[in-house]
Amino acid sequence: MQLTLWTYEGPPHIGAMRIATAMDGLHYVLHAPQGDTYADLLFTMIERRNARPPVTYTTFQARDLGGDTAELFKTAAAEAYARFQPKAMIVGASCTAELIQDDPGGLAKALALPIPVIPLELPSYQKKENWGASETFYQIVRNLAQPRREAEVNPRSCNILGPTALGFRHRDDLTEIVKLLESLGITVNVVAPLDATPDDIRRIPEAAFNVVLYPETAETAGRWLERNFKQPMTTIVPIGVSATRDFIAQVAQLAGLDPQAALAAGESRLPWYSRSVDSTYLTGKRVFIFGDATHALAAARIAKEELGFEVVGLGTYSREFARPVREAATKLGLEALITDDYLEVEAKVAELQPELVLGTQMERHIAKKLGFPCAVISAPVHVQDFPARYSPQMGFEGANVIFDCWVHPLMMGLEEHLLHMFRNDFEFNDKAAASHLGHGASKPSAPGAAANSTAGGWASEAERELQKVPFFVRGKARRNTERFAAERGITLITIETLYDAKAHYSR
């Protein structure tokens, strides 16, 4: 464990909270000190839920450590059952409470509550949030799923596993995939954990197969169901046009259906838009991708195969899924960046100088700091990534959303270039107020005496000239000029060097 300003994932009990908050009729009793109740804000403030999570904290304080904290837990669990009357309960400890070793599972069992009580063993100092969500869902399924009756299984039925609370576009993805499955004639038996009850979990074995939308949270449960109930599971995540078509074919095969009608009906504007839009914005653009493994892998495929980008960096913070990310990076001729340290990611982005960054909320901050366009493709995210509008990432409509989200930041470079062209206009200088407040626009200040050179070997007049290059090719112009200068032993890049490099690379 290390001290950090930002983190890609919380401790594993946050993952357990995501499962509990997603479900109905399930309550989570968490042995935790008073300060750990901050987690409620993740759901009420960032996801904008209209109710707080179904979590009861023991909220012990420092003075309680000299007494009987185990009794505090037992009292909290008994009161939670009496007040909320859940159909099932999960119990565990936060990273701080884990140190006092009170054994929440054993204490809850001693209460002999008349509902299933599922103990969670979440090692807070070795694992993180997504693993905690996966383990929690697996334990719930393992403890509640009922034996199946083969005669009652509909061969054209499935469960959808994986969507949780605080998931990146999970609710909209679910809507899109349910419509897609229904268009194939497949019945959705249970969706879990999102909006599922403990009784729904018991019915999971009644379906013929499982659709695993988010492997980070559902693959472990899916593998267990495959071994114990002979339910095959999907292995393709339908993000992007090509992946969605592959998903349709796989699902149709599992259900014994002909996929051709659904494939013919599937429409997305991404393929035509990516061919028709000015290639200045797309073809060969250098893109850096980082996020959870599912979304990073999908983004790499879309960027390379569907939009014509050049992927110059690919990585994930999901160490449990590092292998497929490394394999994908190798196919692209890259070395995968596997890290949960945002400073390593920032250093890699600065080194690669991409023209577009696809990442999490943290890469949004990094890209803004370094001056690169960015689109968010993965959790962790902030409040603006829980939009009021319908905005899936999966299916054919998800491909349309992805096109808009990724391409528009590149096209904004043209607008910035126009602002540079008119930078001396009183409305368009850097210190001007909003243009609709015409009377408030400020005049540009007179340029002061500039220093002869800037850091990095650029003369100040050359740096100013470089700023006239359009935003969306400025990074390439800088790299080419610096390479040109380095090959010729030039230590100070002047305007002449800039234009000599331009002439050299234009041949």
Helices and strands as residue ranges (DSSP letters): H 12-22, E 26-31, G 34-39, H 40-41, I 42-46, E 55-57, G 62-66, H 69-84, E 88-93, G 97-100, H 104-111, E 117-119, H 129-144, G 150-152, E 154-161, H 170-183, E 187-192, H 198-202, G 204-206, E 207-212, H 215-229, H 241-255, H 260-265, H 270-276, G 279-281, E 286-291, H 293-301, I 302-306, E 310-316, G 319-321, H 322-331, E 337-338, H 342-352, E 356-359, H 361-370, E 374-376, G 383-385, H 395-421, G 438-440, E 453-454, E 458-459, H 460-466, H 471-487, H 495-505
